[in-house]
């Protein structure tokens, strides 16, 4: 049975989609950006701060669903500037220090509300 995951500890969806959906022991987290949960404003700073906030938002959604970063098996990351890849990668590595998930990192020309990064993920138990 499909279960919709929703938490006020992460920014609410800005369209007709759920923060995450769980089905058959797998949770699919919708693409998250570095905006703050309480007001939706993008966190101040650059790629490092936006990456950290994005992953913090994902952590809150995973926690609401009963999962952790250790359960994540795949991430898809979208960057608007690949010159910032090194900084992004360092922050990403802080969250996935042991047995990191499979990952695709894609360059894209633009993202919603001018953010530099967007990440979605899949976690399973």
Secondary structure, DSSP 4 states (H G I P E B T S, - for coil): --EEE--TTSPPPSSSS-SEEEETTEEEEEEE-SB-TTT-PBPSSSHHHHHHHHHHHHHHHHHHHT--GGGEEEEEEEES-GGGHHHHHHHHHHH--SSPPEEEEEE-S--GGG-SEEEEEEEE-
